[in-house]
Amino acid sequence: MDSTVVVFEKLKRVNEYESAFWSARALARTLGYSEYRHFIPVIERAKEACKKSGQPVDDHFEDVLEMIELGKTASRKIEDIKVRVRLKKSPITKLIS
């Protein structure tokens, strides 16, 4: 199996409906972005590519708030995006190829 595929398989999450998705924050780290905010324009370009190709953006991107732990007793919410890839006819696949 291609090492790139293995990396993305390790990052893949599956929701309660057995639908696979990836965290944009995890993708940003894996792709070498020093900060998540530098990856946001990439996501925005991918959303625009969806629109231009007639793909519903909501089928591929979902804004979410995730809870992260800060030490033993504290936590806070951070913004993230669930990225879903429909491999047939999806401009999103360019992010992982």
C-alpha positions as CSV (number, residue, x, y, z in Angstrom):
1,M,0.0,0.0,0.0
2,D,1.2,3.5,-0.9
3,S,2.7,5.2,2.2
4,T,0.6,8.3,1.5
5,V,-2.6,6.2,1.7
6,V,-1.4,4.7,5.0
7,V,-0.9,8.2,6.5
8,F,-4.4,9.3,5.5
9,E,-5.9,6.0,6.6
10,K,-4.4,6.6,10.1
11,L,-5.9,10.1,10.2
12,K,-9.4,8.9,9.0
13,R,-12.2,9.0,11.5
14,V,-15.5,7.3,11.2
15,N,-18.7,8.8,12.6
16,E,-21.7,7.0,14.1
17,Y,-23.2,6.5,10.6
18,E,-20.0,4.7,9.4
19,S,-19.1,7.8,7.2
20,A,-15.4,8.5,6.9
21,F,-14.0,12.0,7.4
22,W,-10.8,13.8,8.2
23,S,-10.1,16.7,10.6
24,A,-8.8,19.7,8.8
25,R,-6.5,20.4,11.7
26,A,-5.0,16.9,11.5
27,L,-4.6,17.3,7.7
28,A,-2.8,20.6,8.1
29,R,-0.3,19.2,10.5
30,T,0.3,16.2,8.3
31,L,0.8,18.3,5.2
32,G,3.4,20.4,7.0
33,Y,1.5,23.6,7.8
34,S,3.1,25.3,10.8
35,E,-0.3,26.7,11.9
36,Y,-3.8,25.8,11.2
37,R,-4.7,29.3,10.1
38,H,-2.3,28.9,7.2
39,F,-4.3,25.9,6.0
40,I,-7.7,27.7,6.0
41,P,-7.1,29.3,2.5
42,V,-6.5,25.7,1.1
43,I,-9.8,24.6,2.5
44,E,-11.5,27.7,1.1
45,R,-10.0,27.0,-2.4
46,A,-11.2,23.4,-2.1
47,K,-14.7,24.7,-1.3
48,E,-14.6,27.0,-4.3
49,A,-13.6,24.0,-6.5
50,C,-16.6,22.1,-5.2
51,K,-18.9,25.0,-6.1
52,K,-17.4,25.3,-9.6
53,S,-17.7,21.6,-10.2
54,G,-21.4,21.5,-9.1
55,Q,-20.6,19.6,-5.9
56,P,-22.5,20.6,-2.8
57,V,-20.0,22.1,-0.4
58,D,-21.9,20.8,2.6
59,D,-21.3,17.2,1.3
60,H,-17.6,17.7,1.8
61,F,-17.0,20.2,4.5
62,E,-18.7,20.6,7.9
63,D,-17.7,23.3,10.4
64,V,-17.5,21.9,13.9
65,L,-16.4,22.8,17.4
66,E,-14.2,20.2,19.1
67,M,-13.4,20.0,22.8
68,I,-9.7,19.7,23.6
69,E,-8.2,19.0,27.0
70,L,-6.0,21.6,28.6
71,G,-4.3,19.8,31.4
72,K,-6.1,17.5,33.9
73,T,-9.1,19.6,34.7
74,A,-9.6,22.2,31.9
75,S,-10.9,22.0,28.4
76,R,-12.0,24.4,25.7
77,K,-13.7,24.3,22.3
78,I,-11.7,24.9,19.1
79,E,-12.9,25.3,15.5
80,D,-12.2,22.6,13.1
81,I,-13.7,21.3,9.8
82,K,-14.7,17.8,9.0
83,V,-13.5,17.0,5.5
84,R,-15.4,14.2,3.7
85,V,-14.1,12.9,0.4
86,R,-16.4,11.3,-2.2
87,L,-13.7,9.7,-4.4
88,K,-15.8,9.8,-7.5
89,K,-15.8,13.2,-9.2
90,S,-14.5,15.1,-6.2
91,P,-12.1,18.0,-6.5
92,I,-11.2,17.4,-2.8
93,T,-9.1,14.3,-3.8
94,K,-6.5,16.8,-5.1
95,L,-5.7,17.6,-1.4
96,I,-4.6,14.0,-0.8
97,S,-3.0,13.1,-4.1
